[in-house]
Structure formats: structure tokens, C-alpha cells
């Protein structure tokens, strides 16, 4: 079965085509990021308009890449939540039109759950149950995953998402937008930093909190008089270290609490080099760590198509 996935939850317009849920035949993404940069964040109205402008072109390009026609598509999958309402509506209505005209089934896919799916594109796949961490620009969640249709939220951020914290600190440091990759690159060669920023452990919970770290960075910069590029680099490294420490700490807590030995990580922040390094160290404790391939960490249609196929298969088995 060949599934087509449409992703328009935020600023990326993406179409993925996947065979049997594991083989990616095409994944084409058009970002509107450059139109948002001067505003220092995503502007919903711009995102909506760009989806309208890009979506048909992205579909055509994906079909060309997969060397398929629309008639060869068996299943239409689309991101339905969470995300910017206007952006989601464009993707959903486009998917509905395709489903109706092609007379093909339509599957609605949760955007966050889809972020955990790209590890199934790899040869070595995780087994259920596992703990899933989704760390992105708008979300930071921990999930207990028992199957593709049995996913339970066990932890979430109480304020900023981790990606938002990266964006805000990058802005404070004058690095630009988006903050995650900029801070990762800016602090990459820093081996040791004197700056350590506290974070809320919330030890009785699997929830996260990142607003305190962001505020601590703001006041530290305000306090310093000689803010050279090197000092900024050290601050960025200290901030990133604290954030990654927090993410890893909660993952370890969740694995221990549910007595599970498998961890799956996805989302835009899953591309962070320090996070990937620290999570891979958990393998020493016999934890099986599955990190999303870098090219599928950001929002994309392949994740949607893959998970949609699995959900559809399980629904068929239920009847």
C-alpha cells in the first residue's frame, strides 16, 4: 500500500509518499521560514498564505520524485492536530479534496505522534512499549507508547516549549531565528563554560519547565558589562547544557518510573548535537535509544504518511 502524507501544522508545507509504512519514496518540504525571520518568530497569517501558495506545487514535486501518479496512491493521510488552526485547515481541506476525488480513504494524524514515527524508517526498529520524547519549537512532551494507536501523554511543558526557549535566548543573544540550530552551532566548540543556569526539576512530575532558564539568561546578560562574542558563546553553551540536562533527566525518570528500556526521540530539537550525544550515553545503562534521522526531525509529510498507514492497518484489523 502507498500512502500520501500532508503536513501543514506550522510553517512547513510538506508532502511525503511512503510504501508499506517503512520505505520513503518521496518527501518534499517547502518552508516559509525566511518570511518569518524579520519578525523573530512564526507569523500565523504568513504561514497560512504560504501553505496556499505552496501546497499544490509540493504535491506535484513529490509525485515526480516518487515517479507515481495520483491514481497510484492508496491512502491519504493528513496532520489534523495540534498546530496553527489556519495552517491545519488548509492541509485538511486539501486532503479531503484528494480523498473525495480519488475515492481513497482519509486518515487524520496527530502531529506529535508523527514525530516519533521516523525511527520506523530505519532497518532496526524499536519494539513496544517505549517512552517517546517529542522536543520541538512548539511542544515538549513525554509519551508512553504501547502501539501506534495507544499513545498516552505522561509529561508536558508547563510554560515554554524547549524550542521556544531556544528561540528566545537566541534573540536575547542577538543570534537570530530559529534559535535551536543557531545556538547549537554557536556553542559547538565550547568544551567548558563557567555559566550554569538552574532549571526546575519538578521531581514529583514528568512535566518540564523552561521559562526559568530563559529568564536566568536574560538577567545574567543584563548583569554583565563586557559582553564579547566569546562571553556570548559561553552563555549559549551554559544555557544549552542546562536545557539538555533537563530533557535527559526527565527521559531517565520516565524510563525508570515505567520500567521500560526503550527510548524514542523526535521533533526539531532532536536534531541538537548535544542532545543526541547525551542520549546515546544512556546505552551504557542498557537503554535502547532510537533517535529520529536528522532529515525527518522537522515537520514533514513522510512521518504523517508512515503513521497514517499504521493507524489505517490497525483499523482494518479491528473490523
C-alpha positions in Angstrom: 0.0 0.0 0.0 1.2 3.5 -0.9 0.3 6.3 1.5 0.5 10.0 0.9 1.0 12.3 3.9 0.3 16.0 4.1 1.8 18.2 6.8 0.8 21.9 7.3 0.8 22.3 11.1 3.1 25.3 11.2 5.3 26.9 8.6 6.4 23.9 6.6 4.4 22.7 3.7 5.3 19.1 3.2 4.1 16.0 1.2 5.5 12.6 1.8 4.9 9.3 0.0 5.6 6.1 1.8 5.3 2.4 0.8 4.0 -0.1 3.4 4.8 2.4 6.2 8.6 1.9 6.0 10.0 2.9 2.6 10.0 6.6 1.9 9.5 7.1 -1.9 9.4 10.9 -1.6 9.4 13.7 0.9 9.2 17.3 -0.4 9.1 20.2 2.0 8.8 23.9 1.3 9.5 26.1 4.3 8.2 29.7 4.7 10.9 30.3 7.4 12.6 33.2 5.5 9.3 35.2 5.5 9.1 35.0 9.3 12.8 35.7 10.2 12.5 39.5 10.4 9.7 39.1 12.9 11.7 36.8 15.1 9.1 34.0 15.1 6.3 32.4 13.2 3.5 34.8 12.0 0.4 32.6 11.6 -1.2 34.7 8.7 2.0 34.5 6.7 2.2 30.7 7.3 -1.4 30.2 6.2 -0.9 32.2 2.9 2.3 30.4 2.1 0.6 27.0 2.5 -2.0 28.0 0.0 0.8 29.1 -2.4 3.0 26.0 -2.0 0.7 23.0 -1.4 -0.2 22.0 -4.9 3.4 22.6 -6.1 4.8 20.4 -3.3 2.4 17.6 -4.2 3.4 17.7 -7.8 7.1 17.6 -7.0 6.6 14.7 -4.5 4.7 12.6 -7.1 7.5 13.3 -9.6 10.2 12.3 -7.1 8.3 9.1 -6.3 7.6 8.5 -10.1 4.0 7.9 -9.4 0.6 9.3 -10.4 -2.2 10.3 -8.1 -4.1 7.2 -9.2 -1.4 5.0 -7.7 -1.9 6.5 -4.2 -3.9 4.1 -1.9 -4.3 6.2 1.2 -4.4 9.9 2.1 -3.1 11.0 5.5 -3.1 14.5 6.9 -1.9 16.2 10.1 -5.1 17.2 12.0 -3.7 18.4 15.3 -2.0 20.2 17.1 -0.9 23.3 15.2 -1.9 26.7 13.8 -5.6 26.4 13.1 -5.5 28.2 9.7 -2.5 26.1 8.6 -4.1 22.9 9.6 -7.4 23.8 7.8 -5.5 24.2 4.5 -3.9 20.8 4.8 -7.1 19.1 5.9 -9.3 20.6 3.2 -6.7 19.8 0.5 -6.5 16.2 1.8 -10.3 15.9 1.9 -10.5 17.1 -1.7 -7.9 14.5 -2.8 -9.7 11.7 -0.8 -13.1 12.6 -2.3 -11.8 13.0 -5.9 -9.7 9.8 -5.8 -12.2 7.8 -3.8 -9.4 6.9 -1.4 -9.7 6.6 2.5 -8.6 9.5 4.6 -6.7 9.2 7.9 -6.2 12.0 10.4 -2.8 12.0 12.1 -1.7 13.7 15.4 1.3 15.8 14.6 3.2 15.0 17.9 2.7 11.2 17.5 4.1 11.5 13.9 7.3 13.0 15.3 8.0 9.6 16.9 7.5 7.6 13.7 10.6 8.2 11.6 12.6 5.7 13.6 10.5 3.1 11.9 12.0 4.1 8.5 15.3 2.5 9.8 16.3 -1.1 9.5 16.5 -1.5 13.3 13.1 -0.6 14.7 12.0 -0.1 18.3 9.7 -2.6 20.0 6.7 -1.7 22.1 6.3 -0.4 24.7 8.6 2.5 24.7 9.0 6.0 26.1 8.7 8.7 23.5 10.1 12.3 23.8 8.9 14.9 21.4 11.0 18.1 21.6 10.2 20.8 19.1 9.6 24.5 18.6 6.1 24.4 20.0 5.9 21.2 22.1 7.8 19.3 24.7 6.1 16.0 25.7 6.8 12.6 27.0 4.6 9.7 25.9 4.1 6.1 26.9 3.7 4.3 23.6 2.1 0.8 23.7 1.2 0.7 20.0 0.6 3.1 17.1 -2.9 3.7 18.3 -2.2 3.5 22.0 -0.1 6.6 22.9 -0.5 8.2 26.3 0.8 11.6 27.4 2.7 11.3 30.6 4.6 14.6 30.7 4.4 18.1 29.1 5.9 21.5 29.5 4.1 23.8 31.9 5.3 27.0 30.1 7.7 27.4 27.2 8.4 24.5 24.8 12.1 23.8 24.6 12.2 25.2 21.1 10.6 28.4 22.2 13.3 28.7 25.0 16.0 28.3 22.3 14.3 30.9 20.1 14.0 33.5 23.0 17.6 33.0 24.2 18.9 33.3 20.7 17.0 36.6 20.4 18.5 37.8 23.7 22.0 36.9 22.4 21.3 38.6 19.1 21.7 35.4 17.0 18.5 35.4 15.0 15.8 32.9 14.3 15.3 30.0 14.5 17.2 29.7 17.8 17.8 26.0 18.1 20.3 25.3 15.3 21.9 28.8 15.8 22.7 28.2 19.4 23.8 24.6 18.7 26.3 25.9 16.1 27.3 29.0 18.1 28.3 26.9 21.2 29.6 23.8 19.4 33.3 24.2 20.1 32.9 25.3 23.8 34.2 22.5 25.9 33.8 24.2 29.3 31.7 27.1 30.4 31.5 29.0 33.8 27.8 29.7 33.2 25.4 27.3 34.8 21.7 28.1 34.6 19.2 26.5 37.0 16.1 24.7 35.8 13.0 23.4 37.6 13.4 19.7 38.2 9.7 19.2 39.2 10.8 15.9 40.8 7.3 14.8 41.6 6.3 15.1 38.0 7.4 14.2 34.4 6.4 17.7 33.3 9.0 20.2 32.1 9.6 23.9 32.7 11.9 26.1 30.6 10.8 29.7 31.4 13.1 29.9 34.4 16.2 29.1 32.3 15.3 31.8 29.8 14.8 34.4 32.5 18.1 33.5 34.2 19.9 34.0 30.9 18.2 37.4 30.4 19.3 38.7 33.9 22.8 37.3 33.5 23.3 39.2 30.3 21.8 42.3 31.9 24.3 42.0 34.8 27.4 41.6 32.6 29.1 44.7 31.3 31.7 43.4 28.8 29.5 41.1 26.6 32.0 40.0 24.0 31.3 37.3 21.3 33.2 34.8 23.4 31.2 35.5 26.5 28.0 35.1 24.5 29.3 31.8 23.2 29.9 30.7 26.8 26.4 31.8 27.9 24.9 30.0 24.9 26.8 26.8 25.9 25.7 27.1 29.5 22.1 27.6 28.5 22.1 24.6 26.1 23.8 22.4 28.6 21.1 23.1 31.2 18.3 22.5 28.8 19.7 19.2 27.5 20.3 18.1 31.1 16.7 18.7 31.9 15.5 16.7 28.9 17.7 13.8 29.6 16.8 13.8 33.3 13.1 13.6 32.5 13.7 10.8 30.0 15.6 8.8 32.6 12.9 9.4 35.2 10.2 8.2 32.8 12.1 5.1 31.8 12.6 4.2 35.5 9.0 5.0 36.5 7.5 2.8 33.8 10.3 0.2 34.0 10.9 0.5 30.2 14.3 0.0 28.4 13.5 1.7 25.1 13.5 5.4 24.3 12.4 7.0 21.0 13.1 10.7 20.4 11.8 13.0 17.6 11.0 16.6 16.8 13.1 19.6 15.7 15.1 19.8 18.8 16.0 16.1 18.4 18.5 17.3 15.8 20.5 19.1 18.5 24.0 17.6 18.5 24.5 17.8 22.3 21.1 16.1 23.0 21.9 13.3 20.6 25.3 12.8 22.2 23.9 12.8 25.8 21.0 10.4 24.9 23.3 8.0 23.2 25.2 7.7 26.5 22.1 6.0 28.0 23.0 2.9 26.0 25.6 2.3 28.7 22.7 1.6 31.0 21.2 -1.0 28.6 18.7 1.5 27.3 17.8 1.1 23.6 17.9 4.6 22.2 16.3 5.4 18.8 16.8 8.9 17.5 14.8 10.2 14.6 17.0 10.5 11.4 18.1 14.2 11.1 16.2 14.7 7.8 12.9 13.6 9.5 13.3 15.6 12.7 11.4 18.7 11.4 7.8 18.7 10.3 7.3 16.6 7.2 4.8 14.6 5.2 6.7 11.3 5.4 6.2 11.0 9.1 2.4 11.6 8.6 2.2 9.1 5.7 4.0 6.4 7.7 2.0 6.7 10.9 -1.2 7.1 8.9 -0.6 3.8 7.2 -0.1 2.1 10.5 -3.3 3.5 12.0 -5.2 2.5 8.9 -3.9 -1.0 9.1 -4.8 -1.3 12.7 -8.4 -0.1 12.0 -8.7 -2.6 9.2 -7.6 -5.4 11.6 -10.2 -4.2 14.1 -13.1 -5.0 11.6 
